[in-house]
Structure formats: structure tokens, C-alpha cells
Amino acid sequence: MLDTQAYSLFRLRNGDHIGGYMRYVSPTVQYYSTDLLWWSGDAIAYEHKDAYSTVKDKNSQYIFEWDLIKMTHKTSCESLDALVVHSPFTNDCVAVRCESFQEIPQCDWGQYRIQRHSYLFVNPDLITAFKYNGYIPFDIV
């Protein structure tokens, strides 16, 4: 069974291409997969490593940092687009609204139906906006 704790599962990328996934089974032992199903000790080359948020969307897709998600409030049905980023203050992920940059802490995500619909690293206009607002301290592509 896949360990879904934060910082035990990562998405591996080369630029904007997702090459696979890596999971730690102990602090020094990693396994790699191209499909999240079959795992081996054969390393996958990568430039960027995106942390798993410990949350799956409504279609059981894993949500990683730098994912663009649609969040629909379960009672008010208000819908919003957000970017998943790692918060150094809580050591957790937060969803940052794309239009207002308001943060929604991960502990509040249970109030929403979540669906991943894209990735930040394939949206250059959003990369610029989030860099300008201090959410991206380095090149993610």
C-alpha cells in the first residue's frame, strides 16, 4: 500500500514534463514509478520534486504542490480556482486563490469538493503573477 504521508511521496518533473514519482519507504530508501502503480528501485532522472499534499481530489487524483485546483464549497456551492503551495509557516500545503491570493489552509479543505484541473508549470501568466506576489521563490519550470 502506498504511504501517503507528506514528504514521503513526490512528483518528479523535468521542466513542464512529469517523468514519474518517488516515494520514501525509509529515510534512505526510495522507490520510483511512472504511473503510481508499479514501483522499483530504478531511479528516474528529474530537475524538480513536488511534494504530495496528502489530499486526493474528487476523482481520487493525488494533489501535489504547484497543482491548480477548482474548489467548490460544499454548502454555498461557491467555486474558486486556487494554486497548491507549501507553507513554510505551517509546514503544510495551502490553497492560494488565483484572483485574490487569499490563502485557504489545508485544515479547511474538507469544506470543499476539490478537482485538479491543471499545473502551474504549464501556465506562464500565472507563474508571473504568483512570483510577483511572493509565492514562487525560484524557477519551477
Residue, then its C-alpha position, 0 to 999 in steps of 0.5 A: m500500500l502506498d504511504t501517503q504521508a507528506y514528504s514521503l511521496f513526490r512528483l518528479r518533473n523535468g521542466d513542464h514534463i512529469g517523468g514519474y514519482m518517488r516515494y520514501v519507504s525509509p529515510t534512505v530508501q526510495y522507490y520510483s514509478t511512472d504511473l503510481l502503480w508499479w514501483s522499483g528501485d530504478a531511479i528516474a532522472y528529474e530537475h524538480k520534486d513536488a511534494y504530495s499534499t496528502v489530499k486526493d481530489k474528487n476523482s481520487q487524483y493525488i494533489f501535489e504542490w504547484d497543482l491548480i485546483k477548482m474548489t467548490h464549497k460544499t454548502s454555498c456551492e461557491s467555486l474558486d480556482a486556487l494554486v497548491v503551495h507549501s507553507p513554510f509557516t505551517n509546514d503544510c500545503v495551502a490553497v492560494r486563490c488565483e484572483s485574490f491570493q487569499e490563502i485557504p489552509q489545508c485544515d479547511w479543505g474538507q469544506y470543499r469538493i476539490q478537482r485538479h484541473s491543471y499545473l502551474f508549470v504549464n501556465p506562464d501568466l500565472i507563474t508571473a503573477f504568483k512570483y510577483n506576489g511572493y509565492i514562487p521563490f525560484d524557477i519551477v519550470 
